[in-house]
Amino acid sequence: MPSSKDKEQRPRRTVKACVICHKKKVRCDIDNVESGICTPCARDGYDCIPRERKRKRFTFSPSPPAQRRVKTNNDDGYLPEGSQATFSAGPSTNGDLPEGSNCVFPGGLTIPRDQSLKSEAELGRRLSSTASLHEPSPILERRPEPGYPTPHHSNPSNMTDPTYTPSTNVASYLGRLEYLRNDVPVNDDAGLPNKVPHRLSETDLEILRVQRVSELPPRPVRESLMDAFWTRCYQWTPVVERSWIDDRSPDQVSLLLQHAMFLAGSRVSTPIANYPPEDFYKRARVLFWMGAEEDPIITISAALLLHWWNPEGPEQISLDTSSFWLRICTGLAYQVGLHREPPAGKPDAGLRKRIWWSLVVRDCLINAGHGRPRAIDLKLADVSPISVLDFEGLAVPANLFSSYVGISCILGDLTQSYLRKHGLQEHKKSLEDRLFRWFKTLPDSLQLCRPIEGRPLKPYSFEARQLHVQYFTVLVILNRPTDPKLAPSTASLLASSFIAGIFEDFMARDELRFLGPIFTFYCLTAGMAQLSCYRYHEIVDIAEENLAIMGRALEELSRRWPTAVGSLKHLMDVREKVLQRPPLGHFPDCNIPTTALQFFSDFGPDLCRLWHPIHQRIPQTSTFATRDLETAGILQGLRTPATHALELDMDSNAAAAQQHQMICNQVAAGGATIEPTLLQPQEWFGPYGNWLMVDWDQGFGW
């Protein structure tokens, strides 16, 4: 039996516990562990914070907000979490590191390669944050810039530069109080425990090392790919801030974002030896699924750029297609609340709107190209249309992206209507009105032809032609005959011939490599329309020329986009069937109504081989209705008031301004007005929907 002297010499156990264990009334061993995290907290994933022994007012919060402190191995001092050594990003070396070499971490820490990587708890932080795997993030110390530089290096704006500071504290959006609240105010986020930090295990870190996620291409390759992204991709997907990239070394930028931008740039540029797009995609994908990026805004932006990989056609089921990543991004966007209008004055309001409308565009185009239900219901969103303010006062990129959003929403609503019973009949007039408004309010810089006699072409614009490919694709689908056995639609023939002429320009300038995968669908749509001319003697030769252009374009696109392989096969299969059918006459009936002629009023014959054969047979007595003439005049005057005088009796300039604002709102947000709540059950129509293929099974016509 121990003596009383032994009892006095025995060291007294320190009565100490962390906040969580104290609240739960469980035994805490924080004094007995070297890592500073007690066993219960390590097991349950809580943030282990030592409890100070002093009387406090009771709180329902299980852990008060406090800066976590990490104990160093060298001394008894403490360092704030984040100042420990981290997994470093840097330019790639020639091949793998030699066996026995060390992994170098910021701060001079080296880890032998033959040893296992330390766990995240030992390193004192998680892998990578908003930028660069370094802490604190340089983006948090962003220097104010005079303006937002465009891909074309235009002059900076004189407006105040609203900056976006990436942060891990982006609040999650919850809208349930809309139907749960009562007269007592409730804060949905109040009183919740702190977010449990995501920690990477030793296995996770080893996977990232094996995938070589920290290796970047040499400087010339990086700059080439970045230039390709800003020049060819950004104007269609403006989801990246230049301040995230400019004036910073590669090891100070988010690895996930860098690999995503390299991927997009590599898909619209000449292939570079030893740096295939697949490598960038695989590294970005593993960083995404490992949760290496803390900022949800940057995560969504990077994931949205992964649609440029798209290695499989819509005929195949894959986890790497743009359709898959779209739904991932949409789920994250709803969590962050991108579908709600940002508060006035919010620094990142413009960025949030650009990301949201980029998601909407991708949803519309994937729906059109695949014939599948959309992921976004615009009736549940209230984000205002894109404006110049969202591009920091720069009108050129704002006008281009706003026009792109408008025509993409019209195309998506049109093709979605075909997937419903009687959907097109109910909304065709609304779709025609929206398309007419878009056409007449298109900025003068994005017009194809000059507003003079004969409508000659303006100087070449790659962006304007891409927009008009979408415009003519909408006309092709919108004017299909209701009965496949009827004569082909004259408006569809004209529009598809314009598409062939534009693609001929693309090939002459070697610009097909700059186009996205959706252009394979545009080729297929125009080619299917031209096939309906094969049974008429006078236009079969012209149709053969147009179809040859579409075939060559699809063949060249197939080298970059596998989607084109299936499109080309479908086109050639249908052509073989058409050639086996007897002819129907010399020329199809010119059944184009006067309302459809208005959609071609601003174009000339330069891009359309079928222009003269069709216009020679159109009755010259056709006149526009009074309402249509008035609408066309108002819209034309709003688009180019300096070149076209209005011949209408308008009350005042204020009325015109009000009309302009109303039209702009309808162009960008009108897609939500015709969206039904539910989709009707449907059978499998293949990868392109039923508006392209079903006619050839029932009879011939367009």
RAJOFEN-V899052 format. One record per backbone hydrogen bond with DSSP energy under -0.5 kcal/mol. CO is the residue of the C=O (numbers start at 0). NH is the residue of the N-H. If there is no record, write none. Layout:
co->(CO/CO)
nh->(NH/NH)
//
This chain:
co->(2/3/4/5/13/16/17/18/19/20/20/28/28/29/37/38/39/40/40/45/46/48/51/65/67/69/76/78/79/85/89/92/97/100/101/102/104/108/110/111/118/119/119/130/136/137/138/146/149/159/160/162/163/174/175/175/176/182/183/185/186/188/199/200/201/202/203/204/205/206/207/208/211/213/215/217/218/219/220/221/222/223/224/225/226/227/227/228/228/232/232/236/240/241/241/244/248/249/253/254/255/256/257/258/259/260/261/262/263/264/265/271/275/275/276/277/278/279/280/281/282/283/284/285/286/287/291/293/294/295/296/297/298/299/300/301/301/302/303/304/305/305/312/315/319/320/321/322/323/324/325/326/327/328/329/330/331/332/332/334/336/338/342/345/347/348/349/350/351/352/353/354/355/356/357/358/359/360/361/362/363/364/365/366/369/375/376/377/386/387/387/387/388/390/392/393/394/395/396/397/398/399/400/401/402/403/404/405/406/407/408/409/410/411/412/413/414/415/416/416/419/421/422/423/426/427/428/429/430/431/432/433/434/435/436/438/442/443/447/449/451/455/460/461/462/463/464/465/466/467/468/469/470/471/472/473/474/476/481/482/488/489/490/491/492/493/494/495/496/497/498/499/500/501/502/503/504/505/506/510/511/515/516/516/517/517/518/519/520/521/522/523/524/525/526/527/528/529/530/532/534/534/535/535/538/539/540/541/542/543/544/545/546/547/548/549/550/551/552/553/555/556/556/559/560/561/561/562/563/564/565/566/567/568/569/570/571/572/573/574/575/576/577/584/585/588/590/592/593/595/596/597/599/604/606/606/607/609/610/611/613/614/618/624/625/626/627/628/629/630/631/632/633/634/635/639/639/642/647/651/652/653/654/655/656/657/658/659/660/661/662/663/664/665/668/669/669/670/671/673/685/688/689/692/692/693/693/694)
nh->(6/7/8/9/15/50/21/22/23/24/25/31/32/32/41/42/43/44/45/47/48/18/53/67/80/78/71/69/82/105/215/94/100/112/103/110/107/104/102/114/122/123/124/133/139/140/141/148/152/161/162/164/165/177/178/179/180/184/181/187/189/191/119/204/205/206/207/208/209/210/212/211/214/89/91/221/222/223/224/225/226/227/228/229/230/231/232/232/233/235/236/238/243/244/245/247/251/252/257/258/259/260/261/262/263/264/265/266/267/267/268/274/278/279/280/281/282/283/284/285/286/287/288/289/291/290/293/295/298/299/300/301/302/303/304/304/305/305/306/307/308/309/315/317/309/324/325/326/327/328/329/330/331/332/333/334/335/336/337/172/339/381/345/348/351/352/353/354/355/356/357/358/359/360/361/362/363/364/365/366/367/368/369/370/688/377/379/380/389/390/392/393/391/393/394/397/398/399/400/401/402/403/404/405/406/407/408/409/410/411/412/413/414/415/416/417/418/418/419/423/422/425/426/427/430/431/432/433/434/435/436/437/438/439/440/441/445/446/457/451/454/449/464/465/466/467/468/469/470/471/472/473/474/475/476/477/478/479/483/485/492/493/494/495/496/497/498/499/500/501/502/503/504/505/506/507/508/510/509/513/514/518/519/520/520/521/522/523/524/525/526/527/528/529/530/531/531/532/533/535/583/584/538/539/542/543/544/545/546/547/548/549/550/551/552/553/554/555/556/557/558/559/560/561/563/564/565/566/567/568/569/570/571/572/573/574/575/576/577/578/579/579/580/536/537/590/592/596/597/598/599/600/602/607/500/608/610/613/614/615/616/617/621/628/629/630/631/632/633/634/635/636/637/638/639/642/643/644/649/655/656/657/658/659/660/661/662/663/664/665/666/667/668/669/671/672/673/673/674/675/688/692/693/695/696/696/697/698)
//
